[in-house]
């Protein structure tokens, strides 16, 4: 009788985890080659050409795609197609990343003399340090012998996970060395889910008066409660006689105020809201990127905030941004108390 599917799946995940642990255990040996690889890629004046067959090729396509999306010009070269003219994309200014777990893939190895004749440098991602590919490379990142995760121990599974991890490690190291940040990433991802996270601004989430509840600082607590209830945002901006923001009242403030009064709200309703509001709350500009606004809310001390007044250059409120609005716009967030 075969094992339950979930046990088989767990075993595969554990074996791939063990493969990554194997890579980390020998990282001291990998580190010098890794540093040399990053330096070479940083100094590359051409493109990074990623090359691999079969499953290694599929991983190679992902590595090339990730490099491109993070500011490193890269492309994928299928070794078999390389023999029929595609190797013409390689120039002396390029670095070729050749991927082979065994380090002896025929199509990859047969392409190396042509790559050499074109003057490109060769970076190998392979298993055995003594493999033909590792010996032929200028720089070789080697993870040693791995046991694959399938019953035959032949299907590229654990080796694919390690190759992908190394590719991601190279990419992130390049990003950090170059100082490639969110503003750079925005240029490469103008649309889609990532684009929404990186290009959406606070002003895009505002809907006029519906997202800009306001009371004067001389309003009573009772009047303020009415505005909060109507707006459904769970809070209200408090302004002075010139219309400038001076405070914020949230559902949390209401609960805490009533709790302090031991539930006796009669006198509270006539109390000026200025004596109960949170003074000088943290604010955001309408042109701020929504992702940055989210980080402001979650990074606020001593605790995260769930409502953020949006003010113009004259510190007049133009909106009130709720954490849930950011979540609905596709930006992930942890829970915060309003």
LOFI-696140 format. One line per 4 residues: number of its first residue (from 0); their letters; for each residue x, y, z of C-alpha. Coordinates in nm, 3 decimals, decimal comma, padded with zeros to 5 digits. Layout:
<atoms>
NUM = A = X:Y:Z ~ ...
</atoms>
This chain:
<atoms>
0 = XXXX = 00,000:00,000:00,000 ~ 00,140:00,337:-00,100 ~ 00,187:00,619:00,146 ~ -00,066:00,901:00,167
4 = XXXX = 00,006:01,176:-00,083 ~ 00,067:01,435:00,185 ~ 00,342:01,219:00,338 ~ 00,509:01,183:00,000
8 = XXXX = 00,488:01,559:-00,049 ~ 00,633:01,627:00,295 ~ 00,922:01,391:00,223 ~ 01,004:01,580:-00,099
12 = XXXX = 01,000:01,914:00,082 ~ 01,225:01,773:00,355 ~ 01,473:01,637:00,101 ~ 01,490:01,969:-00,078
16 = XXXX = 01,533:02,144:00,256 ~ 01,818:01,904:00,333 ~ 01,977:01,987:-00,002 ~ 01,975:02,357:00,083
20 = XXXX = 02,116:02,276:00,428 ~ 02,391:02,081:00,250 ~ 02,475:02,392:00,046 ~ 02,485:02,609:00,358
24 = XXXX = 02,706:02,358:00,539 ~ 02,973:02,396:00,273 ~ 02,921:02,770:00,219 ~ 03,270:02,850:00,346
28 = XXXX = 03,403:02,662:00,044 ~ 03,154:02,826:-00,191 ~ 03,205:03,180:-00,060 ~ 03,529:03,271:-00,246
32 = XXXX = 03,383:03,162:-00,580 ~ 03,055:03,338:-00,498 ~ 03,237:03,666:-00,426 ~ 03,435:03,628:-00,748
36 = XXXX = 03,115:03,559:-00,941 ~ 02,942:03,870:-00,806 ~ 03,247:04,085:-00,883 ~ 03,259:03,948:-01,237
40 = XXXX = 02,889:04,010:-01,293 ~ 02,918:04,362:-01,155 ~ 03,203:04,431:-01,396 ~ 03,029:04,278:-01,696
44 = XXXX = 02,987:04,540:-01,969 ~ 02,774:04,317:-02,187 ~ 02,496:04,076:-02,099 ~ 02,463:03,772:-01,879
48 = XXXX = 02,380:03,472:-02,099 ~ 02,231:03,183:-01,902 ~ 02,262:02,839:-02,057 ~ 02,126:02,498:-01,954
52 = XXXX = 01,948:02,188:-02,083 ~ 01,626:02,027:-01,963 ~ 01,523:02,114:-01,608 ~ 01,846:02,308:-01,563
56 = XXXX = 01,741:02,513:-01,863 ~ 01,404:02,587:-01,705 ~ 01,575:02,705:-01,388 ~ 01,817:02,902:-01,606
60 = XXXX = 01,528:03,083:-01,775 ~ 01,399:03,186:-01,434 ~ 01,742:03,309:-01,324 ~ 01,780:03,514:-01,643
64 = XXXX = 01,432:03,659:-01,599 ~ 01,501:03,757:-01,238 ~ 01,830:03,920:-01,335 ~ 01,659:04,123:-01,607
68 = XXXX = 01,385:04,240:-01,370 ~ 01,643:04,365:-01,121 ~ 01,862:04,567:-01,353 ~ 02,109:04,312:-01,491
72 = XXXX = 02,081:04,270:-01,871 ~ 02,043:03,897:-01,926 ~ 01,906:03,644:-02,171 ~ 01,868:03,267:-02,200
76 = XXXX = 02,050:03,056:-02,459 ~ 01,928:02,704:-02,530 ~ 02,244:02,497:-02,585 ~ 02,095:02,289:-02,867
80 = XXXX = 01,975:02,601:-03,048 ~ 02,315:02,753:-02,991 ~ 02,463:02,510:-03,245 ~ 02,225:02,644:-03,507
84 = XXXX = 02,311:03,012:-03,488 ~ 02,174:03,131:-03,153 ~ 02,522:03,136:-03,001 ~ 02,567:03,448:-03,212
88 = XXXX = 02,412:03,645:-02,927 ~ 02,730:03,588:-02,722 ~ 03,001:03,854:-02,739 ~ 03,340:03,906:-02,576
92 = XXXX = 03,177:04,149:-02,331 ~ 02,936:03,887:-02,195 ~ 02,942:03,636:-01,912 ~ 02,787:03,296:-01,977
96 = XXXX = 02,634:03,117:-01,679 ~ 02,632:02,748:-01,768 ~ 02,411:02,522:-01,552 ~ 02,453:02,146:-01,516
100 = XXXX = 02,406:01,943:-01,200 ~ 02,629:01,665:-01,330 ~ 02,877:01,906:-01,483 ~ 02,895:01,692:-01,793
104 = XXXX = 02,580:01,771:-01,995 ~ 02,683:01,703:-02,355 ~ 02,508:01,997:-02,520 ~ 02,650:02,241:-02,267
108 = XXXX = 03,002:02,104:-02,284 ~ 03,010:02,099:-02,665 ~ 02,913:02,467:-02,673 ~ 03,200:02,578:-02,447
112 = XXXX = 03,472:02,590:-02,718 ~ 03,256:02,829:-02,922 ~ 03,188:03,044:-02,615 ~ 03,561:03,055:-02,550
116 = XXXX = 03,639:03,148:-02,909 ~ 03,395:03,438:-02,881 ~ 03,587:03,569:-02,579 ~ 03,308:03,545:-02,319
120 = XXXX = 03,382:03,449:-01,960 ~ 03,228:03,132:-01,821 ~ 03,059:03,094:-01,482 ~ 02,950:02,741:-01,391
124 = XXXX = 02,667:02,640:-01,159 ~ 02,728:02,270:-01,105 ~ 02,754:01,989:-00,854 ~ 03,096:01,819:-00,857
128 = XXXX = 03,397:02,048:-00,824 ~ 03,594:01,807:-01,038 ~ 03,340:01,790:-01,321 ~ 03,433:01,886:-01,678
132 = XXXX = 03,216:02,198:-01,658 ~ 03,372:02,314:-01,330 ~ 03,723:02,261:-01,468 ~ 03,642:02,449:-01,789
136 = XXXX = 03,488:02,750:-01,613 ~ 03,658:03,074:-01,509 ~ 03,452:03,061:-01,190 ~ 03,261:02,758:-01,060
140 = XXXX = 02,994:02,752:-00,791 ~ 02,977:02,388:-00,687 ~ 02,736:02,229:-00,441 ~ 02,878:01,879:-00,443
144 = XXXX = 02,684:01,553:-00,469 ~ 02,311:01,570:-00,391 ~ 02,044:01,307:-00,353 ~ 01,735:01,394:-00,555
148 = XXXX = 01,395:01,387:-00,384 ~ 01,210:01,138:-00,606 ~ 01,202:00,758:-00,549 ~ 01,448:00,692:-00,833
152 = XXXX = 01,684:00,964:-00,707 ~ 01,720:01,072:-01,069 ~ 01,460:01,345:-01,133 ~ 01,607:01,698:-01,094
156 = XXXX = 01,432:01,811:-00,776 ~ 01,674:01,883:-00,493 ~ 01,939:01,993:-00,742 ~ 01,688:02,225:-00,907
160 = XXXX = 01,607:02,383:-00,568 ~ 01,976:02,442:-00,496 ~ 02,040:02,586:-00,844 ~ 01,747:02,823:-00,806
164 = XXXX = 01,863:02,930:-00,460 ~ 02,211:03,008:-00,591 ~ 02,066:03,204:-00,880 ~ 01,852:03,406:-00,641
168 = XXXX = 02,152:03,458:-00,413 ~ 02,355:03,599:-00,700 ~ 02,068:03,825:-00,804 ~ 02,008:03,967:-00,457
172 = XXXX = 02,381:04,018:-00,399 ~ 02,398:04,215:-00,725 ~ 02,096:04,422:-00,623 ~ 02,250:04,514:-00,289
176 = XXXX = 02,593:04,586:-00,431 ~ 02,439:04,818:-00,691 ~ 02,205:04,984:-00,443 ~ 01,909:04,868:-00,652
180 = XXXX = 01,598:04,959:-00,453 ~ 01,223:05,000:-00,478 ~ 01,244:05,315:-00,693 ~ 01,455:05,123:-00,947
184 = XXXX = 01,224:04,823:-00,930 ~ 00,928:05,044:-01,017 ~ 01,085:05,126:-01,353 ~ 01,097:04,757:-01,444
188 = XXXX = 00,747:04,666:-01,318 ~ 00,500:04,934:-01,435 ~ 00,198:04,702:-01,433 ~ 00,061:04,386:-01,279
192 = XXXX = 00,044:04,303:-00,910 ~ 00,402:04,410:-00,846 ~ 00,348:04,725:-01,048 ~ 00,043:04,811:-00,840
196 = XXXX = 00,247:04,777:-00,523 ~ 00,527:04,992:-00,654 ~ 00,348:05,260:-00,858 ~ 00,021:05,313:-00,670
200 = XXXX = 00,013:05,644:-00,483 ~ -00,196:05,748:-00,185 ~ -00,398:05,994:-00,395 ~ -00,512:05,702:-00,613
204 = XXXX = -00,691:05,554:-00,312 ~ -00,882:05,866:-00,209 ~ -01,245:05,931:-00,311 ~ -01,309:06,292:-00,222
208 = XXXX = -01,533:06,367:00,075 ~ -01,613:05,999:00,121 ~ -01,257:05,940:00,240 ~ -01,205:06,276:00,409
212 = XXXX = -01,421:06,298:00,724 ~ -01,348:06,620:00,914 ~ -01,463:06,792:01,234 ~ -01,355:07,122:01,390
216 = XXXX = -01,159:07,109:01,712 ~ -01,447:07,285:01,890 ~ -01,686:07,005:01,796 ~ -01,820:06,791:02,079
220 = XXXX = -01,737:06,428:02,133 ~ -02,098:06,344:02,044 ~ -02,079:06,531:01,711 ~ -01,752:06,358:01,636
224 = XXXX = -01,907:06,016:01,698 ~ -02,180:06,096:01,444 ~ -01,922:06,181:01,176 ~ -01,719:05,868:01,249
228 = XXXX = -02,034:05,655:01,222 ~ -02,135:05,811:00,887 ~ -01,790:05,785:00,728 ~ -01,740:05,410:00,802
232 = XXXX = -01,361:05,467:00,797 ~ -01,336:05,432:01,172 ~ -01,197:05,776:01,236 ~ -01,205:06,147:01,162
236 = XXXX = -00,955:06,427:01,101 ~ -00,972:06,719:01,343 ~ -00,889:07,067:01,208 ~ -00,848:07,417:01,353
240 = XXXX = -01,030:07,729:01,238 ~ -00,790:07,759:00,943 ~ -00,863:07,408:00,826 ~ -00,524:07,271:00,924
244 = XXXX = -00,494:06,929:01,081 ~ -00,446:06,935:01,458 ~ -00,557:06,588:01,558 ~ -00,715:06,253:01,483
248 = XXXX = -00,991:06,056:01,654 ~ -01,023:05,683:01,580 ~ -01,253:05,404:01,692 ~ -00,969:05,298:01,919
252 = XXXX = -00,963:05,643:02,080 ~ -01,339:05,622:02,133 ~ -01,316:05,282:02,299 ~ -01,030:05,388:02,523
256 = XXXX = -01,207:05,712:02,622 ~ -01,527:05,530:02,715 ~ -01,329:05,270:02,906 ~ -01,159:05,538:03,113
260 = XXXX = -01,498:05,694:03,190 ~ -01,621:05,357:03,325 ~ -01,895:05,353:03,063 ~ -02,055:05,681:03,176
264 = XXXX = -02,088:05,860:02,840 ~ -02,345:06,123:02,919 ~ -02,093:06,387:03,017 ~ -01,850:06,277:02,750
268 = XXXX = -02,084:06,356:02,462 ~ -02,065:06,729:02,537 ~ -01,688:06,725:02,587 ~ -01,485:06,918:02,325
272 = XXXX = -01,313:06,668:02,099 ~ -00,988:06,867:02,125 ~ -00,944:06,732:02,476 ~ -00,983:06,372:02,363
276 = XXXX = -00,813:06,354:02,023 ~ -00,466:06,230:01,938 ~ -00,271:06,549:01,878 ~ -00,029:06,592:01,587
280 = XXXX = -00,078:06,244:01,440 ~ 00,163:06,100:01,188 ~ 00,057:06,207:00,836 ~ 00,132:06,128:00,475
284 = XXXX = 00,147:06,330:00,154 ~ -00,102:06,238:-00,124 ~ 00,186:06,182:-00,368 ~ 00,348:05,926:-00,139
288 = XXXX = 00,367:05,575:-00,283 ~ 00,102:05,355:-00,121 ~ 00,364:05,095:-00,029 ~ 00,562:05,361:00,160
292 = XXXX = 00,243:05,468:00,339 ~ 00,189:05,108:00,446 ~ 00,541:05,090:00,582 ~ 00,481:05,413:00,774
296 = XXXX = 00,168:05,267:00,930 ~ 00,324:04,934:01,024 ~ 00,652:05,088:01,142 ~ 00,492:05,348:01,370
300 = XXXX = 00,602:05,336:01,732 ~ 00,506:05,245:01,996 ~ 00,246:05,052:01,794 ~ 00,132:05,036:01,432
304 = XXXX = -00,151:05,262:01,323 ~ -00,451:05,169:01,112 ~ -00,553:05,520:01,001 ~ -00,330:05,778:00,838
308 = XXXX = -00,437:06,138:00,772 ~ -00,344:06,258:00,423 ~ -00,253:06,628:00,416 ~ -00,150:06,875:00,147
312 = XXXX = 00,145:07,115:00,158 ~ -00,056:07,354:00,379 ~ -00,130:07,068:00,621 ~ -00,497:07,064:00,526
316 = XXXX = -00,653:06,717:00,524 ~ -00,740:06,578:00,180 ~ -00,820:06,229:00,302 ~ -00,795:05,957:00,562
320 = XXXX = -00,619:05,636:00,459 ~ -00,731:05,311:00,618 ~ -00,512:05,003:00,642 ~ -00,789:04,792:00,488
324 = XXXX = -00,789:05,018:00,182 ~ -00,426:04,927:00,123 ~ -00,501:04,558:00,167 ~ -00,790:04,578:-00,081
328 = XXXX = -00,556:04,749:-00,327 ~ -00,334:04,441:-00,324 ~ -00,076:04,549:-00,069 ~ -00,007:04,293:00,202
332 = XXXX = -00,025:04,410:00,560 ~ -00,012:04,273:00,909 ~ -00,296:04,352:01,144 ~ -00,280:04,685:01,323
336 = XX = -00,503:04,835:01,586 ~ -00,681:05,151:01,475
</atoms>
